[in-house]
Amino acid sequence: MPIDATQAYDDQNIFAKILRGEIPATRLYDDDYAIAFPDIAPQAPTHILVIPKGAYVSWDDFSARASDAEIAGFVRAVGTVARDAGLVAPGYRLLANTGHDSHQEVPHLHVHIFAGRALGPMLAR
């Protein structure tokens, strides 16, 4: 169910549990600011999630409250994950849903990296 991006951070969300090691995930990337792992319900041949280690509900929350180091570290992590996966030359798409209308389902900021085939238009027409 889509969430309200203005809600308080819920430390029982699935990504918080992954960060604490309570739920296993295949970590493709892990540094001081972010982790990346394959999506469990991929929507493209390559579908990787990148999440910040801090407790942020959405991109809006992150951009308003995160430190400059966290922001730089997270953005660099997304780029590193895409490069390390060999996605730059063929191309990839980034998606970060915020709030109910975008169908954000987990109340922890996450960026989807989609690749591996032609992805079509950005939005259904």
C-alpha positions in Angstrom: 0.0 0.0 0.0 1.4 3.4 -0.9 2.6 5.5 2.0 2.4 9.2 3.1 5.9 10.6 2.6 5.3 13.1 5.5 4.9 10.3 8.1 7.4 9.7 10.8 10.1 7.2 10.2 9.0 3.7 11.0 12.1 1.7 12.2 10.2 -1.6 11.7 10.1 -1.2 7.9 11.8 -3.9 5.8 14.8 -1.8 4.8 15.5 -0.8 8.4 15.4 -4.5 9.3 17.8 -5.2 6.4 20.2 -2.5 7.7 20.1 -4.0 11.2 20.8 -7.5 9.8 17.4 -8.9 10.9 16.5 -9.8 7.3 19.1 -11.2 5.0 19.9 -9.4 1.7 22.6 -10.0 -0.9 24.7 -6.8 -0.4 26.1 -5.7 -3.8 27.5 -2.6 -2.2 28.1 -1.4 1.4 29.9 1.7 2.7 29.4 4.3 5.4 26.4 5.9 3.7 24.5 3.3 1.7 23.9 -0.3 0.8 22.7 -1.9 -2.4 21.0 -5.2 -3.0 18.8 -6.9 -5.7 15.1 -6.2 -5.6 13.2 -9.4 -4.5 10.5 -8.7 -7.1 12.5 -7.4 -10.1 10.7 -5.3 -12.7 13.6 -5.5 -15.2 16.4 -8.0 -15.9 18.6 -5.8 -13.6 16.7 -4.2 -10.7 18.9 -3.0 -7.8 17.8 -1.0 -4.8 20.2 1.5 -3.2 19.2 2.8 0.3 20.9 5.3 2.6 21.9 4.0 6.0 20.2 6.9 7.8 16.5 6.9 8.8 14.9 8.9 6.0 11.4 8.3 4.7 11.7 9.8 1.3 13.9 11.9 -1.1 12.2 15.0 0.3 13.0 14.0 3.9 16.6 13.1 2.9 17.3 16.3 1.0 15.9 18.4 3.9 17.6 16.6 6.9 20.7 14.6 5.7 24.2 16.0 6.2 26.2 17.1 3.2 28.4 14.0 3.6 25.4 11.7 3.7 23.9 13.3 0.5 27.2 13.1 -1.4 27.9 9.6 -0.1 24.5 8.3 -1.2 24.6 9.9 -4.6 28.1 8.6 -5.2 26.9 5.1 -4.1 24.2 5.1 -6.7 26.7 5.9 -9.4 29.2 3.4 -8.2 26.6 0.6 -8.1 25.5 1.4 -11.7 29.1 1.5 -12.9 30.1 -1.6 -11.1 27.1 -3.5 -12.6 28.3 -2.4 -16.1 25.1 -0.4 -16.7 26.5 2.9 -18.0 27.2 2.0 -21.6 23.9 0.2 -22.3 21.9 2.6 -20.1 19.8 2.5 -17.0 17.0 4.2 -15.2 16.8 5.6 -11.7 13.5 5.9 -9.8 12.8 7.2 -6.3 9.1 7.2 -5.4 8.0 9.7 -2.8 4.6 9.5 -1.2 1.2 8.0 -2.0 0.7 9.3 -5.6 3.9 7.7 -6.7 3.1 4.4 -5.0 6.0 4.5 -2.5 5.6 1.2 -0.6 8.5 1.2 1.9 8.8 4.2 4.1 12.6 4.4 3.8 14.3 6.3 0.9 15.4 4.0 -1.8 16.5 4.4 -5.4 15.6 1.7 -7.9 18.2 1.1 -10.7 16.5 -0.6 -13.7 18.5 -2.0 -16.7 19.0 -5.0 -18.9 16.5 -4.2 -21.7 14.9 -1.3 -23.5 12.7 0.3 -20.7 10.2 2.2 -22.9 8.7 5.5 -22.0 9.0 6.9 -18.5 5.3 7.0 -17.8 2.4 5.1 -19.3 0.5 7.4 -21.7 
